[in-house]
Amino acid sequence: MSYALLMVAILAEVAATSALKQSDGFTRPWPTLVTVAGYAVAFYFLSLALRTLPTGVAYAIWSGVGIVLVTAVAWIWHGQRLDAGALAGMALIVAGVLVMNLFSHGTHG
């Protein structure tokens, strides 16, 4: 259940971060509303996940998966280009999150 809560937090944060660009410095109301609401939902669900997940593990997953998803959204909807270095870096992030969750004994509260 904790990982489901964390995933909701990550998806809300990705939506908020993606809308942040569209808010144009908080000058456009709808993207600004999505940004503020998304971050509120993200931090609320993160706080619920932290009831049982270790903080370091939750944050590593949050940031790693968030980076990859925000980059994917930027690539798909904003036309951001990804070079070999960016793709390799994201592969390393994903690998790090997987190693932490599959092989570390400290991943469960």
C-alpha angles and dihedrals in degrees: 000000000000091000091051090053090048091051091053088051092050094048091049090049091049091051091048094048092047091050090048091073090049091050088072095216093326091299095118112069104210098048088043090054091049090050095050095042092045094053091046091053091043095054093043093054091042089055090052092049090050090063088081108009121079110253095236093051094045092048093047090053092042094052098038098048090038093055092051094046095045089050091050091050090048090050095047102038105022100036094239111171120229119206128197092270092055092048092047091049092051091048089054091049091052090046091052093051090048093049091049093051099039103039108023120094090203096067097094123066 
